[in-house]
């Protein structure tokens, strides 16, 4: 549920500034405003930004087909509660769009009901956590979000439970909004989610200077848009549109993507979740925490030519980890060769391996026609770790 808490942020409308404060603790989120309109604005902001994000992603990202249990269970119930029809396409993106559109209309026509719903949370005798007015509408969690229950237990901050989350249609809509914002890819049978790290969330809510820096970096006055909008910091995995596997290759690739976007970021980790979906079951494969600074620093020191070649090599390594690809194999070798080189470069960037070893592996292991064997590129990569050489040349 931590994704939900990132959505509240003070904003500006045509009449002036909405004044409300947000405080966050390990197990609670408190929103205080001068009147109900301030909270109503926050709810509307969540839904509108999520809808914009979804409509952008629908143009070039693929969404998985919905699980049959979700169609007959929670999705059917939430559509009925919001009084909207089922979508023609039976994928999670199409259902999410219908739900958010219905929720946006419902929140604008019944703002007081939404405020009351969002203030209601309870732990029932069976240990389940209820969000909203569940005496009227009880909606279970999506199969997509039950992987934590089945494999790792459930939690909200420091609060741990072993039972289900139960929602009313309003809370459920906000969970769907969070899914739309964090959804980054469905490729190689894997769903990739880019999650706002809790440390970034907490600092953004408590440190005004930090929040201001994030907004200025992305050119937005809205923190949610700064995270997931057109130039959003955590939108980069969506642009990469690949599974973070192997994570070493993906980490370097993410650093290159950040450099190409012109972002200069300090203290921004990336948290990525990989979920395998077979059409029948969801499995959480990995949840990765990438500290991006060393990979961004590495990318910032390389020439444009080297970055382009290195990016293709890293994409090829990820693709080769799933199946044989003659194009990438002819230029960079099979997966074992590529992964050995990725590991060496990754370790060199982190300072645990000598750069000359990595350059040697490039020169000796890759195919003769590989662009990474180009003498100029090898020198460019080597000099990143010995800037004094570059300065004297």
C-alpha positions, 0 to 999 in steps of 0.5 A: 500500500505504500504506493498509495501514499505517494500520491498526495501533494499540495497543488495549484488551481486557478483560484490559488494554492490549496493548503494542506499538510501531509504527515507520514509514519510507518503505519499511518498517513494523515492529511490535514486541510482547511476544508474538504475541498483540499482533500477532494483536490488531492483525490482528483489529482491522483486519478487524473495523473494516473489516467494520463499515465495509463493513456500514454502507456497504452500507446506502446506498452502491452498489458497482460490479459486479466486473470479469470478469478479477477474478472469474476471477482474484484473487477466485476464488483468494482465496476458494478459499484462505480456503475460502469460497463466492462471494457471490450479488451480483457486486459488489466490496462483496459479494466484500469481505465474503466475503473479510474474514469468511473472513480473520477466521476464518482469522486467529483459527484460524491466528494464527502463519501470519498473523504469518509471512505478514505478515513476508514481502516480497521483490522477485523477479527480474522486478521484481515485489514479493511479499507473504506466502507466495506459494510456496503461493498467488499472487494478482495485484492487482485490476484496480481497483488497477492504474490506478497501474501502467498510468498512473503507475507503482507505488510503496511509499514511495520504492520504485518498481517497474514490475511487479506486486504478488503476494500470498498470501491473507492480504496480499490480505485486508488490501488488501481491508480497506483498500479497504473503509475508504477506499471513499466512493462510486460515483456518476456512473460514478466510484469515490471513495476517501478515503485517509489522507494519509501525513503524518497517518499518520506523525504519528499513529504518532510523535506521542503527543499528536497521536494522543491529540487525534485519538482525543479528537476522535472519541470513540474509543480506537482510531485506526482507528475515529477515521479511518473509524468512525461518527464518523471524520474521513475518513468525511466523503466517504462521507457527501457521496457525490458525486464531487469535481468540480469540486474547488473546489465539493467543497472548500467543501462538505467544509468545510461538512460538517466544520463540521456534524459539529462537528469542529475540525481543524488540519493535516488534509488530505483525499486523494481519488482519482477512478476512472472505471469503464466496466465494462471499464476503470478510469481514474484521473481525479484524485488531489486533496489538499485543505487543509481549514482555510480552508474550515472556517474560512469555514463556521464563521463562517456562519449555519445558514440560509446554510450550508444554502443554500450547501450545496444550491448546491454540490451542485447545481454538482457535479450540473450538471457531469455532466448537466442538472438542472432543479431546480438550474438553475431555482434557480442557473442553468446549470453555467457560471453556477454554476461561475463563482460557485464559482471566485470564492467559492473564490478569495475564501476563499483570499484571492486575490479581493475578496469584493465581487466574489463578492457582486456575481456572486451578485447579478447572475448568479443567477436572480431567485428564487435563494435565494443572492440573498437580501439577508440571505445575501449580507450574511452571506457578505460579513461573513465576510471583514470581521468588524469590520462584523459586530461593530459591527452 
